[in-house]
Amino acid sequence: MKIVRFSKNGGVAEIGILKGETVVPLSAIAKDAPTDMKTLIANWDRIAPSLGGAENSAAAMALCDVKLLAPVDAPEKMMAIGLNYKDHIEESKSAGVVAPKDQVWFCKIPSSINDPFGDVEYPRVSKKLDYEVELVAIIGKGGKNISRQDAPGCVFGYAVGNDVSARDWQLRTQQWVLGKSFDTHAPFGPAITTADEIGDPHRLQIKCFVNGDLRQNSNTKHLLFNIWDQIEELSKVMTLKPGDIIFTGTPGGVGMASAPDGYLKVGDVVRCEIEELGAIENRIVAQA
């Protein structure tokens, strides 16, 4: 099942089920359904059995008539892992990077969240804006000290993300948070595809295009630390909650490693795609 947040004609945000080129409001098929995505995720086992009517609902709206929003707008936590694809590590060796023995984690501040087709701001204070297509995992049941074996049952679903990075801010200190957390620099979506529909997430083609030019092209099977490893590690430190977001790493082909450099500029259009999950697309605009 593909679940979206959307608005129509500038109205309030709603939750719906994406069916091909239509969106069915959750309220039309489950009258007690939450209007908040985190609450929906936390109560999914109770609500999911009532959603079978989406297929033939008369309330379906054309996808082109609604605006898709970030699937989760206010997660308690949004974590991201660095240096987690073998080819990305290889292309970064000229900067002294070696394959990490331990997982390298940083926060993307939730205020950086952006809609799947929203404009991405080019900060006035940066000159090195970069793209990073990533598989995003959304936590469902969560918990603390989750074992690797139990980790698959803790994922609610998956989405496509772009870990937009201001490299000059990221690399000027040893702490990456500021360079990864500018406003609008975490677009993701277009929907949450529930975990049961995906099965094993470590087999998906993952691509990024800039102005139609293929820049990143890999498969999630090449993750250095897979998603179950990531959940086990994070949950040793923090209690994972419904709606928490994990950016799981980017493959090789980022602008920083290109020669001449492939950094983004105002007017560029970045499209990120992942097999079975869909695509997001964002135009780079000057910061107002």
C-alpha positions in Angstrom: 0.0 0.0 0.0 1.2 3.5 -0.8 0.2 6.2 1.7 0.5 9.9 1.1 0.0 13.2 2.7 -1.7 15.7 0.4 -3.6 18.9 0.2 -6.2 20.2 -2.3 -6.6 23.8 -3.4 -4.3 24.9 -0.6 -6.5 23.3 2.1 -5.4 21.4 5.2 -3.2 18.4 5.0 -4.9 15.0 4.6 -3.8 11.4 4.5 -4.7 9.2 1.5 -4.0 6.0 -0.3 -2.3 6.3 -3.7 -3.8 4.1 -6.3 -2.2 4.6 -9.7 -3.1 8.1 -10.8 -5.7 8.6 -8.0 -5.6 9.5 -4.3 -8.4 8.2 -2.0 -8.7 10.2 1.2 -8.4 8.0 4.3 -11.4 9.7 5.9 -13.6 8.4 3.1 -13.0 4.8 3.9 -12.1 4.8 7.6 -14.1 7.4 9.5 -12.0 7.1 12.7 -8.7 7.3 10.8 -6.1 9.8 12.2 -5.3 12.9 10.3 -1.7 12.8 11.6 0.8 10.4 9.9 2.6 9.5 13.1 -0.6 8.6 14.8 -1.7 6.5 11.8 1.6 4.6 11.9 1.3 4.0 15.7 -2.2 2.6 15.2 -1.7 0.9 12.0 -2.5 -2.7 13.1 -6.0 -1.5 14.3 -6.7 0.7 11.2 -5.2 -1.3 8.3 -8.0 -3.9 8.1 -10.6 -1.2 7.4 -8.8 0.2 4.4 -9.8 -2.4 1.9 -12.5 -0.1 0.4 -9.9 2.1 -1.2 -10.0 0.2 -4.5 -13.5 1.2 -5.5 -14.0 4.4 -3.5 -16.1 7.0 -5.1 -14.1 9.6 -3.2 -11.0 9.0 -5.3 -9.4 12.2 -6.7 -7.1 12.6 -9.6 -3.4 12.8 -8.6 -2.9 15.8 -10.8 -5.5 17.7 -8.8 -3.7 17.4 -5.4 -0.4 18.5 -4.0 1.7 15.7 -2.5 3.3 16.7 0.8 6.2 15.2 2.8 4.8 11.9 4.1 5.8 12.7 7.7 6.0 16.4 8.5 7.2 16.4 12.1 9.2 13.3 13.1 10.7 13.2 16.5 14.0 12.1 14.9 15.5 12.2 11.5 18.8 10.3 11.3 21.2 9.8 8.4 24.2 7.5 7.9 27.3 8.6 5.9 29.8 6.6 3.8 27.5 3.6 3.5 27.9 2.5 -0.2 31.1 0.9 -1.3 31.3 3.0 -4.6 30.7 6.2 -2.7 33.5 5.4 -0.3 35.8 4.6 -3.2 35.1 7.9 -5.0 35.8 9.8 -1.7 39.3 8.3 -1.2 41.0 11.3 -2.7 39.7 13.3 0.3 41.3 10.8 2.7 38.1 8.8 3.3 38.4 5.1 4.2 35.7 2.5 4.7 34.4 3.0 8.3 34.6 0.2 10.8 31.7 1.7 12.7 28.5 3.3 11.4 28.9 7.1 10.8 25.7 8.9 12.0 24.5 12.5 11.9 21.2 14.3 12.3 19.2 16.0 9.7 17.1 18.5 11.6 13.4 18.0 10.9 12.9 21.6 9.9 14.8 20.7 6.7 12.0 18.4 5.5 10.6 19.3 2.1 7.8 18.0 -0.1 8.6 15.4 -2.8 8.2 18.0 -5.6 9.0 21.1 -3.6 11.7 23.7 -4.6 15.1 23.3 -2.9 16.7 26.5 -1.8 20.3 27.3 -2.8 21.6 29.0 0.3 23.1 32.4 0.0 26.0 31.3 2.3 27.0 28.2 0.3 28.8 27.7 -3.0 28.8 23.9 -3.1 25.3 22.4 -3.1 25.1 18.6 -3.8 22.6 15.9 -4.2 22.4 12.4 -2.6 19.6 10.0 -3.6 18.8 7.7 -0.6 16.4 5.0 0.4 14.4 6.3 3.4 13.1 4.0 6.0 10.2 5.1 8.2 9.9 3.4 11.7 6.7 1.7 12.7 6.7 -0.1 16.0 10.2 1.0 17.0 11.6 0.4 20.5 15.0 0.2 22.3 17.8 -2.3 21.9 16.2 -3.9 18.8 18.1 -6.9 17.6 19.1 -7.3 14.0 16.7 -10.2 13.7 13.8 -8.2 15.0 14.6 -5.0 13.0 12.5 -5.9 9.8 9.4 -5.9 12.0 10.1 -2.3 13.1 9.9 -0.7 9.7 6.6 0.7 8.7 7.6 1.5 5.1 10.0 3.1 2.6 10.3 6.3 0.5 12.7 8.0 -1.8 14.8 10.8 -0.4 17.4 13.4 -1.3 20.0 14.2 1.4 20.8 17.6 -0.1 24.2 18.7 1.2 25.9 22.1 1.4 29.4 20.6 1.2 31.3 23.7 2.2 29.3 23.8 5.4 29.4 20.0 5.9 33.2 19.7 5.6 34.5 22.8 7.3 34.1 21.1 10.7 34.1 17.4 11.8 30.4 17.7 12.7 28.0 17.5 9.6 24.7 18.6 11.1 24.7 22.2 9.8 25.8 21.3 6.3 23.0 18.7 6.1 20.1 20.7 7.7 19.5 23.8 5.7 15.8 24.5 5.2 14.2 22.5 2.3 17.2 20.1 2.1 15.4 16.9 3.0 12.7 16.3 0.3 11.2 12.8 0.4 8.2 10.8 -0.8 6.3 10.6 -3.0 4.5 8.1 -0.7 5.3 5.7 2.1 5.2 2.3 0.5 4.4 -0.1 3.3 7.1 -2.7 4.2 4.9 -5.7 3.4 4.7 -4.5 -0.2 8.5 -4.3 -0.6 9.7 -7.4 1.3 13.5 -7.3 1.2 14.6 -3.6 0.7 18.2 -4.6 -0.1 17.5 -5.3 -3.8 16.2 -2.1 -5.3 17.7 0.0 -8.1 18.5 3.5 -7.0 19.1 6.4 -9.4 19.6 10.2 -9.4 19.3 12.5 -12.5 20.3 16.1 -12.8 18.6 17.9 -15.7 18.0 14.4 -17.2 21.7 13.4 -16.9 22.1 10.1 -15.0 24.5 10.9 -12.1 23.9 8.0 -9.6 23.0 4.4 -10.5 23.3 1.6 -8.0 21.4 -0.9 -6.0 20.6 -1.1 -2.3 22.3 -4.5 -2.1 25.6 -2.5 -2.0 24.9 -0.9 1.4 27.9 -1.4 3.6 25.7 -1.5 6.7 22.2 -2.7 5.7 19.0 -1.3 7.2 18.8 -4.0 9.9 22.3 -3.2 11.0 21.4 0.5 11.2 18.3 -0.1 13.3 20.1 -2.3 15.7 22.9 0.3 16.1 20.6 3.3 16.5 18.3 1.6 19.0 21.3 0.9 21.3 21.4 4.7 21.8 17.8 6.0 21.4 14.3 4.7 21.5 13.0 4.6 18.0 9.4 6.0 17.7 6.6 5.7 15.1 7.3 8.1 12.3 11.1 8.4 12.9 13.0 8.7 9.6 16.2 7.1 8.6 18.2 8.2 5.5 20.1 5.0 4.8 23.1 6.3 2.7 23.9 7.4 -0.9 25.7 5.6 -3.7 28.6 6.9 -5.8 28.2 9.7 -8.3 27.7 12.7 -6.1 28.7 16.1 -7.5 31.6 16.5 -5.0 33.4 13.6 -6.6 32.8 14.6 -10.2 35.5 16.1 -12.4 34.9 18.8 -13.2 32.7 19.2 -10.1 29.1 18.4 -10.5 27.7 20.7 -7.9 24.2 22.0 -8.4 23.2 25.5 -9.6 20.1 27.5 -9.6 17.6 26.2 -12.2 18.8 22.6 -12.0 16.2 19.9 -11.7 17.1 16.8 -9.5 15.1 13.6 -9.9 15.6 10.7 -7.5 14.2 7.3 -8.3 14.0 4.0 -6.5 12.6 0.8 -7.9 9.0 0.1 -6.6 8.9 3.3 -4.6 8.6 5.9 -7.3 10.4 9.2 -7.8 10.7 12.7 -6.4 11.8 15.8 -8.3 13.0 19.1 -7.1 14.1 22.4 -8.7 16.9 24.3 -7.3 15.9 27.9 -6.6 17.8 30.9 -5.2 17.1 31.5 -1.5 14.7 34.4 -1.1 
